[in-house]
């Protein structure tokens, strides 16, 4: 029988501001997490005892029991729970104290949701609490089959759930998706969960001429016979020659093969086929529509990696661990900036391309983490071209304003007065925004020397700046 559907990681949000709790919980639920909330540390302790979350996101400043005290108590009572401290006060001391007490990470308010997701994904990957590992113990065969089906995004979990539902059904299946997206990994999972006693036999329809492929499939010792009571996996099915399409259709209709001399042999074989786009082959007249219908009794589409970006940190960590073990290197994961770069790329080669990138980085890495210098130059160059650029539509006004301020400051060498004149707002507003963003001014490039006239500008000019900047959302 199939295993239960993989459970999403559980997140407990602790914040005394109802609007902050509701907004963050809604966003995380949309990303596929299970979420509960608590208004203070005492309520959080009770909720944690009952619900056993995987990760606690807690504010620092709260009435009754604050975030630092909650962290200390959670470490005593539930040491396996990951804790991330959130603070809107820009308190470096609070961050240091939290990390010394064992916090897994620290986030500054107002929260950057992309940064929240990256933080959660890194923790999930490191603690292996995704995909139901805490709540389900898969068989050895299933564990092997799911080794490369890593992810906890909604689209990924829905795909795995559908595969589990149809695995035992005695019908043909079609798995579609872009190159490198993991179609064969999903097919292996379906076979492992099917309960069929025979083997999984794979044949590529695109790597041999018609005569060789005919013999490989339907010969006296062909793969069709080898897959009896098992699964025949036909990859790139749209490349199957027309004559062999007719023979495969006959196999699916009659459930038998004709041996040399005319003898007919009944055979029990389930066919799984993969294709990038079988519908286009049918529409172009290159594939028999009646065969396509027989193959696609159930069709599963593997999403491209760019459609499930939330899984990139998990996949990257998984590939780092795999190739570090293979090479005998002590590399634990990826630096935060690396995850940000990987997160922002489109990955036309999907998970296969990501794994190749990580394998190269593991070979070149000199420390305990993958650093940007270990990535291919074209990846870091592409990330630098549109670093942090908000996606429109989709970005909030807060994101757009933040990007405009930080990019202008970089252009002016960190000079707030020059940036203020370019943006039409006051230098005081920029400094206030930097505190909000959790960016200290010394983190920027060194400011160029100010002209004396800049330093001596009359206060009335700044008031004019305030009036001009009144249209920018506070």
C-alpha positions as CSV (number, residue, x, y, z in Angstrom):
1,X,0.0,0.0,0.0
2,X,1.2,3.6,-0.7
3,X,2.6,5.5,2.3
4,X,0.6,8.4,3.7
5,X,1.0,11.7,1.9
6,X,4.1,13.6,3.0
7,X,3.3,16.0,5.8
8,X,4.3,19.7,5.4
9,X,6.6,21.1,8.0
10,X,4.8,22.7,11.0
11,X,5.5,26.3,11.8
12,X,4.4,28.0,15.1
13,X,4.3,31.8,14.8
14,X,4.6,33.7,18.1
15,X,3.8,37.5,17.9
16,X,1.7,39.8,20.1
17,X,0.6,41.8,17.0
18,X,-2.5,40.1,15.5
19,X,-2.0,41.7,12.1
20,X,1.6,40.4,11.9
21,X,0.5,36.9,12.9
22,X,-2.3,36.7,10.5
23,X,-0.3,38.1,7.5
24,X,2.7,35.8,8.0
25,X,0.5,32.7,8.7
26,X,-1.5,33.4,5.5
27,X,1.6,33.7,3.4
28,X,3.2,30.5,4.8
29,X,0.0,28.5,4.4
30,X,0.0,29.6,0.7
31,X,3.5,28.1,0.5
32,X,2.3,24.8,1.8
33,X,3.3,24.9,5.5
34,X,1.1,23.9,8.4
35,X,0.8,26.9,10.6
36,X,-0.5,27.7,14.1
37,X,-0.2,31.0,16.0
38,X,0.3,32.2,19.6
39,X,0.0,35.7,21.1
40,X,2.8,35.3,23.7
41,X,5.5,33.0,25.0
42,X,3.3,31.3,27.6
43,X,0.6,30.4,25.0
44,X,3.4,29.3,22.6
45,X,4.8,26.8,25.2
46,X,1.4,25.2,25.6
47,X,0.8,25.1,21.9
48,X,4.3,23.6,21.3
49,X,3.7,20.9,23.9
50,X,0.4,19.9,22.2
51,X,1.2,20.3,18.5
52,X,5.0,19.7,18.4
53,X,6.0,22.2,15.7
54,X,9.1,21.7,13.6
55,X,10.0,25.4,13.6
56,X,9.0,28.3,15.9
57,X,9.1,31.9,14.5
58,X,9.0,34.2,17.6
59,X,9.1,37.9,18.1
60,X,11.5,39.3,20.7
61,X,9.5,41.9,22.5
62,X,6.2,40.5,23.8
63,X,4.2,41.0,27.1
64,X,4.6,38.3,29.7
65,X,7.1,35.8,28.2
66,X,9.3,37.4,25.5
67,X,11.1,35.7,22.7
68,X,14.5,35.2,24.4
69,X,12.9,33.6,27.4
70,X,10.7,31.4,25.2
71,X,13.8,30.3,23.3
72,X,15.5,29.3,26.6
73,X,12.5,27.3,27.7
74,X,12.0,25.6,24.4
75,X,15.7,24.5,24.4
76,X,15.0,22.8,27.8
77,X,11.6,21.2,26.9
78,X,11.7,20.6,23.1
79,X,15.4,20.7,22.0
80,X,14.6,19.3,18.6
81,X,12.4,22.3,17.6
82,X,14.2,24.9,15.5
83,X,13.7,28.5,16.7
84,X,14.0,31.6,14.6
85,X,14.0,35.0,16.4
86,X,12.3,38.0,14.8
87,X,12.9,41.6,16.0
88,X,11.7,45.0,14.8
89,X,14.1,46.8,17.1
90,X,17.3,46.3,15.1
91,X,18.9,44.9,18.3
92,X,22.3,43.5,17.5
93,X,22.6,42.6,21.2
94,X,19.3,40.6,21.0
95,X,20.5,38.8,18.0
96,X,23.8,37.8,19.6
97,X,22.0,36.7,22.8
98,X,19.6,34.6,20.8
99,X,22.3,32.9,18.8
100,X,24.3,32.2,22.0
101,X,21.2,30.6,23.5
102,X,20.8,28.3,20.5
103,X,18.5,30.1,18.0
104,X,18.8,28.6,14.6
105,X,18.5,32.0,12.8
106,X,17.6,35.7,13.3
107,X,15.3,37.9,11.1
108,X,14.9,41.6,11.2
109,X,11.5,43.3,10.9
110,X,9.8,44.4,8.7
111,X,10.2,40.9,7.3
112,X,11.4,40.3,3.8
113,X,9.2,37.3,2.9
114,X,11.7,35.9,0.4
115,X,14.3,35.9,3.2
116,X,11.8,34.2,5.5
117,X,11.3,31.4,3.0
118,X,15.0,31.0,2.4
119,X,15.6,30.7,6.1
120,X,12.8,28.2,6.6
121,X,14.0,26.1,3.7
122,X,17.5,26.0,5.0
123,X,16.4,24.8,8.4
124,X,14.0,22.2,6.8
125,X,16.8,20.9,4.7
126,X,19.3,20.8,7.5
127,X,17.0,19.0,9.9
128,X,15.4,16.7,7.3
129,X,11.9,17.4,8.5
130,X,10.3,17.8,5.1
131,X,8.4,15.2,3.1
132,X,7.0,13.5,6.2
133,X,10.2,12.1,7.5
134,X,9.1,12.8,11.1
135,X,5.7,11.2,10.7
136,X,6.2,8.4,8.1
137,X,8.9,5.7,7.9
138,X,9.0,4.7,4.2
139,X,10.2,1.3,3.1
140,X,13.8,0.9,1.9
141,X,12.5,0.6,-1.7
142,X,10.4,3.7,-1.5
143,X,13.2,5.6,0.2
144,X,15.5,4.7,-2.7
145,X,12.9,5.7,-5.2
146,X,12.3,9.1,-3.6
147,X,16.0,9.9,-3.1
148,X,15.7,12.5,-5.8
149,X,12.1,13.6,-5.3
150,X,13.1,16.2,-2.7
151,X,10.7,19.1,-2.0
152,X,7.9,20.4,0.2
153,X,6.4,23.0,-2.1
154,X,2.7,22.7,-2.8
155,X,3.0,21.7,-6.4
156,X,5.6,19.0,-5.5
157,X,3.6,17.5,-2.7
158,X,0.4,17.5,-4.9
159,X,2.4,15.6,-7.6
160,X,3.7,13.0,-5.1
161,X,0.2,12.6,-3.7
162,X,-1.3,12.0,-7.1
163,X,1.5,9.5,-7.9
164,X,0.7,7.6,-4.7
165,X,-3.0,7.5,-5.6
166,X,-2.5,6.0,-9.0
167,X,0.5,3.8,-8.3
168,X,-1.4,0.6,-7.7
169,X,-4.0,1.1,-10.6
170,X,-3.4,-1.4,-13.4
171,X,-3.5,1.3,-16.1
172,X,-0.9,3.0,-18.4
173,X,0.5,6.3,-17.2
174,X,2.0,9.3,-19.1
175,X,4.6,11.5,-17.3
176,X,5.3,14.8,-19.0
177,X,7.7,17.6,-18.2
178,X,10.8,19.5,-19.4
179,X,14.2,17.9,-19.8
180,X,15.9,17.3,-16.5
181,X,12.7,17.9,-14.4
182,X,12.7,14.4,-12.8
183,X,10.2,12.4,-15.0
184,X,12.1,9.2,-14.5
185,X,12.5,9.7,-10.8
186,X,8.7,9.9,-10.5
187,X,8.2,6.8,-12.7
188,X,10.5,4.8,-10.4
189,X,8.5,6.0,-7.4
190,X,5.2,4.9,-9.1
191,X,6.7,1.4,-9.8
192,X,8.0,1.0,-6.3
193,X,4.6,1.9,-4.9
194,X,2.7,-0.2,-7.4
195,X,3.2,-3.5,-5.6
196,X,4.0,-5.2,-8.9
197,X,6.4,-8.1,-8.3
198,X,8.3,-7.8,-11.6
199,X,11.1,-5.5,-12.6
200,X,11.2,-1.9,-13.8
201,X,12.6,-2.1,-17.3
202,X,13.7,1.1,-19.0
203,X,13.9,1.6,-22.8
204,X,14.8,4.9,-24.5
205,X,12.8,5.5,-27.6
206,X,15.2,8.2,-28.9
207,X,18.7,6.6,-28.9
208,X,18.4,3.7,-31.5
209,X,17.3,3.2,-35.1
210,X,14.0,1.5,-35.8
211,X,15.4,-2.0,-36.4
212,X,17.5,-2.0,-33.2
213,X,14.7,-0.6,-31.1
214,X,12.2,-3.2,-32.5
215,X,14.5,-6.0,-31.5
216,X,15.2,-4.4,-28.1
217,X,11.5,-4.2,-27.4
218,X,9.9,-7.1,-29.1
219,X,12.7,-9.6,-29.8
220,X,12.8,-13.1,-28.4
221,X,14.6,-11.7,-25.4
222,X,13.2,-8.3,-25.6
223,X,12.4,-5.8,-22.9
224,X,8.7,-6.3,-23.1
225,X,9.1,-10.0,-22.0
226,X,11.6,-8.9,-19.3
227,X,9.0,-6.6,-17.9
228,X,6.4,-9.3,-17.4
229,X,4.5,-8.7,-14.1
230,X,6.5,-5.5,-13.8
231,X,6.7,-2.1,-15.4
232,X,8.0,-1.1,-18.9
233,X,9.3,2.5,-18.8
234,X,9.4,4.0,-22.3
235,X,11.3,7.4,-22.2
236,X,10.9,10.0,-24.9
237,X,7.9,8.1,-26.2
238,X,7.1,10.7,-28.8
239,X,10.3,9.6,-30.7
240,X,8.9,6.0,-31.2
241,X,8.8,5.2,-35.0
242,X,5.3,4.8,-36.5
243,X,5.7,1.1,-37.1
244,X,6.6,0.4,-33.5
245,X,3.7,2.7,-32.4
246,X,1.4,0.2,-34.1
247,X,3.0,-2.7,-32.3
248,X,2.8,-1.0,-28.9
249,X,-0.8,-0.2,-29.5
250,X,-1.5,-3.9,-30.2
251,X,0.3,-4.8,-27.0
252,X,-1.9,-2.4,-24.9
253,X,-5.1,-3.6,-26.6
254,X,-4.5,-7.4,-26.6
255,X,-2.1,-7.8,-23.7
256,X,-0.1,-10.4,-25.7
257,X,3.0,-10.6,-27.9
258,X,3.5,-12.7,-31.0
259,X,6.6,-14.9,-30.9
260,X,8.6,-16.2,-33.8
261,X,6.5,-18.7,-35.6
262,X,3.2,-17.0,-34.9
263,X,2.7,-18.2,-31.3
264,X,0.9,-15.7,-29.1
265,X,2.0,-15.2,-25.5
266,X,-0.1,-13.4,-22.9
267,X,1.8,-11.0,-20.9
268,X,1.1,-8.8,-17.8
269,X,3.1,-5.6,-18.2
270,X,2.3,-2.1,-17.2
271,X,3.5,0.7,-19.4
272,X,4.8,4.1,-18.1
273,X,5.8,6.6,-20.8
274,X,7.6,9.9,-20.5
275,X,7.5,12.8,-22.9
276,X,8.3,16.5,-23.0
277,X,5.2,17.3,-25.0
278,X,3.3,14.3,-26.5
279,X,0.3,16.5,-27.4
280,X,2.5,18.5,-29.9
281,X,3.6,15.2,-31.5
282,X,0.0,14.2,-31.9
283,X,-1.0,17.6,-33.3
284,X,1.9,17.5,-35.7
285,X,0.9,14.0,-37.1
286,X,4.0,12.3,-35.7
287,X,2.2,10.2,-33.1
288,X,-0.9,8.1,-33.3
289,X,-3.7,9.7,-31.3
290,X,-5.3,6.4,-30.3
291,X,-2.0,5.3,-28.8
292,X,-1.6,8.6,-27.0
293,X,-5.1,8.0,-25.5
294,X,-4.1,4.5,-24.4
295,X,-0.9,5.7,-22.8
296,X,-2.4,8.7,-21.0
297,X,-5.2,7.0,-19.0
298,X,-3.7,9.1,-16.2
299,X,-1.3,11.9,-17.0
300,X,1.1,13.5,-14.5
301,X,3.0,16.6,-15.3
302,X,6.3,17.2,-13.5
303,X,6.7,21.0,-12.8
304,X,9.8,22.9,-14.0
305,X,12.2,23.9,-11.3
306,X,11.3,27.6,-11.8
307,X,7.7,26.7,-10.9
308,X,8.7,25.4,-7.5
309,X,11.5,27.7,-6.5
310,X,10.8,27.1,-2.8
311,X,12.3,23.7,-3.2
312,X,15.7,25.0,-4.5
313,X,17.3,25.3,-1.0
314,X,16.2,21.8,-0.1
315,X,17.5,20.3,-3.4
316,X,20.7,22.3,-3.2
317,X,21.4,20.9,0.3
318,X,20.5,17.4,-0.8
319,X,22.9,17.5,-3.7
320,X,25.7,19.1,-1.6
321,X,25.4,16.2,0.9
322,X,25.3,13.6,-1.8
323,X,28.4,14.8,-3.7
324,X,30.3,15.7,-0.5
325,X,29.9,12.1,0.7
326,X,31.0,10.8,-2.8
327,X,34.1,13.0,-2.7
328,X,34.8,12.6,1.0
329,X,34.6,16.3,1.8
330,X,33.2,17.9,4.9
331,X,30.8,20.4,3.3
332,X,27.5,21.0,5.2
333,X,25.5,23.2,2.8
334,X,25.4,26.5,0.9
335,X,26.1,30.0,2.2
336,X,23.0,32.3,2.3
337,X,24.2,34.3,-0.7
338,X,24.6,31.2,-2.8
339,X,21.0,30.2,-2.0
340,X,19.8,33.6,-3.0
341,X,21.7,33.3,-6.3
342,X,20.3,29.8,-7.0
343,X,16.8,30.9,-6.0
344,X,16.9,33.7,-8.6
345,X,17.9,31.7,-11.7
346,X,15.5,30.2,-14.2
347,X,17.1,26.7,-14.5
348,X,16.2,25.7,-18.1
349,X,17.8,22.3,-17.4
350,X,15.8,22.0,-14.1
351,X,17.0,19.7,-11.3
352,X,19.5,18.0,-13.5
353,X,21.2,21.3,-14.2
354,X,21.1,22.3,-10.5
355,X,22.7,19.0,-9.5
356,X,25.5,19.5,-12.1
357,X,26.1,23.0,-10.7
358,X,26.2,21.8,-7.1
359,X,28.6,18.9,-8.0
360,X,31.0,21.3,-9.6
361,X,30.8,23.7,-6.6
362,X,31.5,20.8,-4.2
363,X,34.6,19.9,-6.2
364,X,35.9,23.5,-6.1
365,X,34.8,24.4,-2.5
366,X,37.5,25.2,0.0
367,X,35.5,25.7,3.1
368,X,32.6,24.0,4.9
369,X,30.0,25.8,2.8
370,X,29.5,26.4,-0.9
371,X,30.4,30.1,-1.5
372,X,29.5,32.3,-4.6
373,X,33.1,31.9,-5.9
374,X,32.4,28.1,-6.3
375,X,29.5,28.7,-8.7
376,X,30.0,29.0,-12.5
377,X,30.8,32.6,-13.4
378,X,27.8,33.0,-15.7
379,X,25.5,32.2,-12.7
380,X,26.9,34.9,-10.5
381,X,27.0,37.3,-13.4
382,X,23.4,36.7,-14.1
383,X,22.5,37.2,-10.5
384,X,24.5,40.5,-10.3
385,X,22.6,41.9,-13.3
386,X,19.3,41.9,-11.6
387,X,20.3,41.5,-8.0
388,X,17.4,42.1,-5.7
389,X,15.2,43.6,-8.5
390,X,11.5,43.3,-7.6
391,X,9.3,41.4,-9.9
392,X,6.5,43.5,-11.3
393,X,3.6,42.7,-11.1
394,X,4.0,40.8,-7.8
395,X,6.3,43.0,-5.7
396,X,4.8,45.2,-3.0
397,X,5.4,49.0,-2.8
398,X,7.6,48.4,0.2
399,X,9.9,46.0,-1.9
400,X,10.0,48.5,-4.8
401,X,10.9,51.4,-2.5
402,X,13.5,49.4,-0.7
403,X,15.1,48.4,-4.0
404,X,15.1,52.0,-5.3
405,X,16.8,53.3,-2.1
406,X,19.5,50.6,-1.8
407,X,20.4,50.7,-5.5
408,X,20.6,54.5,-5.4
409,X,22.8,54.4,-2.3
410,X,25.1,51.9,-4.1
411,X,25.3,54.3,-7.1
412,X,26.2,57.2,-4.8
413,X,28.8,55.3,-2.9
414,X,26.6,55.3,0.3
415,X,26.0,59.0,0.4
416,X,22.5,59.5,1.8
417,X,22.4,63.2,0.9
418,X,23.1,62.5,-2.8
419,X,20.7,59.6,-2.8
420,X,18.1,61.8,-1.2
421,X,18.4,64.5,-4.0
422,X,18.1,61.8,-6.7
423,X,15.1,60.2,-5.1
424,X,13.4,63.4,-4.1
425,X,13.1,62.5,-0.4
426,X,14.9,63.5,2.7
427,X,18.2,62.0,4.0
428,X,16.4,61.5,7.3
429,X,13.8,59.3,5.6
430,X,16.6,57.2,4.0
431,X,18.3,56.7,7.3
432,X,15.0,55.7,8.9
433,X,14.4,53.2,6.1
434,X,17.9,51.7,6.5
435,X,17.1,51.0,10.1
436,X,13.9,49.3,9.0
437,X,15.7,47.2,6.4
438,X,18.2,46.0,9.0
439,X,21.1,47.6,7.0
440,X,23.7,49.5,8.9
441,X,25.3,52.3,6.8
442,X,28.8,50.8,7.2
443,X,27.6,47.7,5.3
444,X,27.3,49.9,2.2
445,X,30.3,50.9,0.0
446,X,32.4,53.7,1.7
447,X,30.8,57.1,1.1
448,X,32.6,59.4,-1.1
449,X,33.8,62.6,0.6
450,X,30.9,65.1,0.9
451,X,31.4,68.6,-0.5
452,X,31.4,71.3,2.2
453,X,28.3,72.8,0.7
454,X,26.4,69.5,1.2
455,X,27.2,69.5,4.9
456,X,26.2,73.1,5.3
457,X,22.9,73.0,3.5
458,X,20.3,75.0,5.5
459,X,17.7,73.0,7.5
460,X,14.9,74.6,5.4
461,X,16.2,72.7,2.4
462,X,15.7,69.4,4.2
463,X,12.2,70.5,5.0
464,X,11.7,71.1,1.3
465,X,13.0,67.6,0.7
466,X,10.4,66.2,3.2
467,X,7.6,67.9,1.3
468,X,8.9,66.6,-2.0
469,X,9.1,63.1,-0.5
470,X,5.6,63.2,1.0
471,X,4.3,61.1,-1.8
472,X,6.6,58.1,-1.0
473,X,4.8,55.6,1.2
474,X,6.0,55.5,4.8
